[in-house]
Amino acid sequence: MITWFKLATRNLFRNGRRSLFTVMAIGLGFAAVNALGGFTAYIFTSLEDSYIHIQGNGHMSIFKKGFLDEGKLDPTRYLLNEQEVATIDEVLAAHPEILVSTPELNISGLVSNGEVSTIFLASGRVSSKVDVIRSRSRTKVGNMQLFDGQPMTDEQSNGVGMSQGLADQLRFKQGDTVVVMAPTVSGQINALDGQMLQTFNSPVEALEDKLMLVNLEFAQNLYDTTSVDRINVLLGDGMLTEPMRATLRNELAARGLEVEIKTWNELSTFYTKVKNMFDVIFLFAFLIVFTIVVMSVINTVGMAIMERTREIGTLRALGVKRRGIVGLFALESMLLGLIGSLVGVLLTLAVWSSIATLEPTWIPPQITRRIPLEVYLVPREMLWSLLALMVLSLLAASLPARKAARMEIVGALGHV
């Protein structure tokens, strides 16, 4: 076997220029696929982290049954009351896998500057618990301040955050008094004064002139209720999301609570759409690389067979069987795939190192500020790419090699 490897290696260097171009084609294809794969992994991780940690939504959310289907038309009918929230908190507290659970109440109404009013949509949350969720972020964005002004705190219960478009529309500045009006759960109109602490940019352009952030206490006082519409749950390990959902569903049902538990990826439809899009892009990129590699190897092996026809005849005359000829050329092409993949690994590391050193920035979807652009190293994908390219190289050489092995010995020896 060692002799065959020596022969295959020497044959690669007989036409070094052609082998070099084939190796570079394979290496560049490897680097392109894995750089795209690393960027895709960065996108997926960032979107997941954005929804779970940066936006403070956690790995799953617990709703009263029917809220997601009918809650938009009649939200007050499907709120979790104080007793139900206490029961849910008791069940959640029994699981050490759960790091944080926090209630949330989404409200809508009118916001006014004393002269004009416009509609708003707001999330009422416990600021301290949201900060704990955000502190668990795994990305660089989690360490960035994505608002201008003061942070929301539990102590300042009347504090309000406002999207930049809404603040500009009503000509609010930080520290101004905000008048917020909304119907209570009993149908009466209520109004509260708030103090604008911060401005932020909406991740959705259509909501740039409508979004607000308030404390849970402020939202409950405005609606005149102690209920909430959901409880967000953060786990210590995201891999436990599905098992924990099943466990909590059974335990809460045993307590007589009719609830729905949705995971983060079910609630984040944007993540699902982006993932599907990048999966298609990655498939097209791999098909392009597949075509380049196969054509390069076929060309290299085909030219080698034409140049070495008399050599093939000599080997056959010396007793080498047809499968030996096929095996020799297959081994040469596999070595091309291996060397090309190793070059691709070096090129991928060079791309990763360059981006890590230069630290370019960009504005991705659902983030309105410039953030660091990254390309992750994904060893598993690199290993699969290496194996795939070696197999592709092997298969690409099999057809011309089999044809060469079937040549008549006399005809091969007399080939000019």
C-alpha positions in Angstrom: 0.0 0.0 0.0 2.9 2.4 0.8 4.3 1.7 -2.7 1.0 2.8 -4.2 1.0 6.0 -2.2 4.5 6.7 -3.3 3.6 6.2 -6.9 0.5 8.4 -6.6 2.5 11.2 -5.0 5.2 11.1 -7.6 2.6 11.1 -10.4 1.1 14.3 -9.0 4.4 16.1 -9.3 5.0 14.9 -12.9 2.8 17.8 -14.0 3.1 20.2 -11.1 1.4 23.2 -12.7 -1.7 21.3 -13.6 -1.9 19.7 -10.1 -1.3 23.1 -8.5 -4.2 24.6 -10.3 -6.5 21.7 -9.3 -5.4 21.9 -5.7 -6.0 25.7 -5.7 -9.5 25.2 -7.2 -10.3 22.7 -4.5 -8.8 24.9 -1.8 -10.6 28.0 -2.9 -13.9 26.1 -3.1 -13.3 24.7 0.4 -12.6 28.1 1.8 -15.6 29.7 0.0 -18.0 27.1 1.4 -16.6 27.2 4.9 -16.4 31.0 5.0 -20.0 31.1 4.0 -20.8 28.4 6.5 -19.0 30.4 9.3 -20.9 33.5 8.3 -24.1 31.6 8.3 -23.4 30.2 11.8 -22.7 33.7 13.0 -26.0 34.9 11.5 -28.0 32.0 13.1 -26.3 32.5 16.5 -26.8 36.3 16.4 -30.5 36.0 15.5 -31.0 33.4 18.2 -29.1 35.4 20.8 -31.0 38.6 19.8 -34.4 37.1 20.4 -33.6 35.1 23.5 -31.2 37.4 25.4 -30.9 40.9 23.9 -34.6 41.3 23.5 -35.1 39.5 26.8 -37.7 36.9 25.6 -36.0 33.8 27.0 -36.1 30.3 25.5 -39.9 29.8 25.9 -43.0 31.7 26.8 -46.1 30.5 28.7 -49.5 31.9 27.7 -53.1 31.2 28.7 -54.7 28.8 26.3 -56.3 30.7 23.4 -54.2 33.9 23.8 -52.2 33.4 20.6 -55.4 32.7 18.5 -57.9 35.1 20.1 -55.8 37.4 22.2 -55.3 40.1 19.6 -59.1 40.6 19.4 -59.8 40.2 23.1 -56.5 40.3 25.0 -58.0 41.0 28.5 -60.0 37.7 28.4 -56.8 35.6 28.0 -54.6 37.2 30.7 -52.9 35.1 33.4 -54.3 36.4 36.7 -52.3 36.8 39.9 -53.2 33.4 41.3 -52.3 31.6 38.0 -49.0 33.5 37.9 -48.2 32.4 41.5 -48.9 28.8 40.6 -46.7 29.0 37.5 -43.9 30.6 39.5 -44.1 27.8 42.0 -43.8 25.1 39.3 -40.9 26.9 37.7 -39.1 27.4 41.0 -38.8 23.6 41.4 -36.6 23.3 38.3 -32.9 24.4 38.8 -32.5 24.3 35.0 -34.6 27.5 34.8 -32.4 30.6 35.5 -35.0 33.4 35.1 -38.7 33.6 34.7 -40.3 37.0 34.2 -43.9 38.2 33.5 -44.8 40.5 30.6 -47.8 42.6 29.7 -48.1 44.1 26.2 -50.3 47.2 26.0 -51.5 49.6 23.4 -53.2 53.0 23.5 -52.5 56.7 22.8 -49.4 58.7 23.8 -49.6 62.5 23.9 -47.3 65.5 24.3 -50.2 67.7 25.4 -50.9 69.0 21.9 -51.2 65.9 19.7 -51.6 62.2 20.3 -50.7 59.1 18.4 -51.0 55.3 18.9 -48.4 53.3 20.6 -47.5 49.6 21.3 -45.5 48.8 24.4 -44.1 45.9 26.3 -44.3 46.1 30.1 -41.5 44.1 31.8 -39.6 43.7 35.0 -36.4 45.6 34.0 -34.1 43.9 36.5 -35.0 40.5 35.2 -34.7 41.5 31.6 -31.2 42.8 32.5 -30.3 39.4 33.9 -31.4 37.7 30.7 -29.4 40.2 28.6 -26.3 39.6 30.7 -26.3 35.9 29.5 -25.8 37.0 25.9 -23.0 35.1 24.1 -22.4 37.6 21.3 -20.6 40.9 21.1 -23.9 42.7 20.6 -24.9 41.7 24.1 -22.2 44.0 25.5 -23.3 47.0 23.4 -25.7 49.7 24.4 -28.5 49.7 21.9 -30.3 52.8 23.3 -29.6 56.5 23.9 -30.2 57.8 27.4 -30.8 56.1 30.8 -31.5 52.5 31.3 -34.9 51.3 32.5 -35.0 50.4 36.2 -37.5 48.9 38.6 -37.1 51.8 41.0 -38.3 54.3 38.4 -41.6 52.7 37.7 -42.9 55.5 35.5 -39.8 55.4 33.2 -40.6 55.1 29.5 -38.4 54.1 26.5 -39.5 55.3 23.1 -38.6 54.4 19.5 -36.7 57.2 17.8 -39.4 57.8 15.2 -42.1 58.1 17.8 -40.0 60.5 19.9 -39.3 62.6 16.8 -43.0 62.6 15.8 -44.1 64.0 19.1 -40.9 66.0 19.6 -40.0 64.4 22.9 -36.6 64.7 24.5 -35.1 62.7 27.3 -36.5 63.8 30.6 -39.8 65.0 29.1 -43.2 64.1 30.6 -45.2 61.6 28.5 -49.0 61.3 28.8 -50.1 57.7 28.1 -53.8 56.8 27.7 -55.4 53.4 27.3 -58.7 51.6 28.1 -58.5 49.5 31.3 -59.6 45.8 31.4 -63.1 47.0 32.5 -63.4 49.4 29.5 -62.7 52.7 31.2 -60.2 55.2 29.9 -57.1 55.7 32.1 -54.2 58.0 31.8 -50.7 58.0 33.4 -47.8 60.3 33.3 -44.4 58.9 32.4 -40.9 60.2 32.1 -39.0 59.5 28.9 -35.6 57.9 29.8 -34.3 56.5 26.5 -34.8 56.3 22.8 -34.1 53.3 20.6 -34.5 52.2 17.0 -37.2 49.7 16.2 -36.0 46.5 14.5 -39.0 46.7 12.2 -39.3 49.9 10.1 -43.1 49.9 10.1 -43.0 50.1 14.0 -40.4 52.9 14.2 -43.1 55.5 15.1 -45.1 53.2 17.4 -42.9 51.3 19.9 -42.5 52.0 23.6 -41.0 50.2 26.6 -42.5 50.5 30.1 -42.1 48.8 33.4 -44.6 46.0 34.2 -46.0 48.0 37.1 -46.7 51.0 34.8 -48.4 48.7 32.2 -50.6 47.1 34.9 -51.5 50.4 36.5 -52.5 51.7 33.1 -54.7 48.7 32.4 -55.9 48.6 36.0 -55.0 44.9 36.4 -52.6 42.6 38.2 -52.6 40.1 35.3 -50.0 39.5 32.6 -50.2 38.0 29.1 -47.2 35.8 29.3 -44.3 34.5 31.4 -40.9 34.3 29.7 -38.5 31.6 30.8 -34.7 31.5 30.4 -33.0 28.2 30.6 -29.4 27.5 31.6 -29.0 25.3 28.5 -30.9 25.9 25.3 -30.7 22.2 24.4 -33.2 21.5 27.2 -35.9 23.7 25.6 -38.1 20.9 24.2 -37.8 18.5 27.1 -38.5 21.3 29.6 -41.5 22.4 27.6 -43.0 18.9 27.8 -42.3 18.7 31.5 -43.8 22.1 32.3 -46.8 21.4 30.2 -47.6 18.2 32.1 -46.9 19.7 35.5 -49.0 22.8 34.8 -51.9 20.6 33.5 -51.7 18.6 36.7 -52.2 21.9 38.6 -55.4 22.6 36.6 -53.9 25.3 34.4 -54.7 25.4 30.7 -51.7 27.0 29.1 -49.8 27.0 25.8 -46.0 26.9 25.9 -44.2 28.2 22.8 -40.4 28.0 22.2 -38.4 30.9 21.0 -38.0 29.6 17.4 -41.8 29.2 17.1 -42.3 32.8 18.2 -39.5 34.2 16.1 -40.8 33.7 12.6 -38.0 36.0 11.3 -35.3 33.5 12.4 -37.0 30.6 10.7 -37.3 32.6 7.4 -33.7 33.7 7.5 -32.5 30.2 8.3 -34.4 28.7 5.4 -33.0 31.4 3.1 -29.4 30.8 4.1 -29.9 27.0 3.8 -30.8 27.5 0.2 -27.9 29.9 -0.4 -25.5 27.4 1.2 -26.9 24.6 -1.0 -26.3 26.7 -4.2 -22.8 27.6 -3.0 -22.0 23.9 -2.4 -23.4 22.9 -5.8 -21.1 25.5 -7.5 -18.1 24.2 -5.6 -19.1 20.7 -6.4 -19.2 21.5 -10.1 -15.8 23.3 -10.0 -14.1 20.4 -8.1 -15.5 17.7 -10.3 -14.6 19.5 -13.6 -11.1 20.3 -12.3 -10.4 16.7 -11.2 -11.9 15.2 -14.4 -9.7 17.5 -16.5 -6.6 16.7 -14.5 -7.1 12.9 -14.5 -8.2 12.9 -18.1 -5.1 14.7 -19.2 -2.9 12.4 -17.1 -4.5 9.4 -18.7 -3.9 10.7 -22.2 -0.2 11.4 -21.3 0.3 8.1 -19.6 -1.5 5.7 -21.9 1.7 3.8 -22.7 2.6 3.7 -19.0 -0.9 2.1 -18.3 -0.2 -0.5 -21.0 3.2 -1.3 -19.4 1.6 -1.7 -16.0 -1.0 -4.0 -17.4 1.7 -6.0 -19.3 3.5 -6.4 -16.0 0.5 -8.0 -14.5 -1.3 -5.0 -12.8 -5.0 -5.8 -12.9 -7.6 -3.3 -14.1 -8.8 -2.5 -10.5 -5.1 -1.7 -9.8 -5.1 1.0 -12.5 -8.4 2.4 -11.3 -7.1 2.4 -7.8 -3.9 4.2 -8.7 -5.8 7.1 -10.4 -8.4 7.1 -7.7 -5.6 7.4 -5.1 -4.1 10.3 -7.0 -7.3 12.2 -7.3 -8.1 11.5 -3.6 -4.7 13.0 -2.7 -5.6 16.0 -4.8 -8.8 16.4 -2.8 -6.9 15.9 0.5 -4.2 18.4 -0.3 -6.7 20.9 -1.8 -8.8 20.6 1.4 -5.8 21.2 3.6 -5.0 24.3 1.6 -8.7 25.3 2.0 -8.3 24.9 5.8 -5.4 27.3 5.7 -7.3 29.8 3.5 -10.4 29.5 5.8 -8.2 30.2 8.9 -6.6 33.2 7.0 -10.1 34.6 6.3 -11.2 34.1 9.9 -8.0 35.7 11.2 -8.2 38.7 8.9 -11.8 39.4 9.9 -11.0 39.0 13.6 -8.0 41.4 13.2 -9.7 44.0 11.0 -13.0 43.9 12.9 -15.3 45.2 10.1 -18.8 46.3 11.1 -22.2 46.2 9.4 -25.9 46.7 10.1 -27.6 43.3 10.0 -31.4 42.6 9.9 -33.3 43.6 13.1 -30.3 45.5 14.5 -30.3 49.2 13.8 -26.7 50.0 14.8 -23.4 49.0 13.4 -22.1 45.9 15.0 -18.9 43.8 14.5 -19.1 41.4 11.6 -17.8 37.9 12.4 -17.1 34.6 10.7 -17.2 31.6 13.0 -14.9 28.6 12.7 -17.1 25.5 12.5 -14.8 22.5 12.9 -17.6 20.0 12.2 -18.5 21.6 8.9 -14.8 21.8 7.9 -14.4 18.1 8.6 -17.5 17.2 6.6 -16.3 19.5 3.8 -12.9 17.7 3.7 -14.5 14.3 3.6 -17.0 15.4 0.9 -14.3 16.9 -1.3 -12.1 13.8 -1.0 -15.1 11.6 -2.0 -16.0 14.0 -4.9 -12.4 13.9 -6.1 -12.5 10.1 -5.9 -15.7 9.8 -7.8 -14.7 12.3 -10.4 -11.7 10.2 -11.3 -13.5 6.9 -11.4 -15.1 7.3 -14.8 -11.9 8.2 -16.8 -9.8 5.7 -14.8 -12.2 2.9 -15.5 -12.1 3.8 -19.2 -8.3 3.7 -19.1 -8.3 0.3 -17.3 -10.4 -1.2 -20.1 -7.9 -0.3 -22.9 -6.3 -3.3 -24.7 -2.6 -3.8 -23.6 -1.3 -3.8 -27.1 -3.2 -0.7 -28.1 -2.0 1.1 -25.0 1.6 0.2 -25.6 1.5 1.4 -29.1 -0.3 4.7 -28.3 1.4 7.8 -29.6 
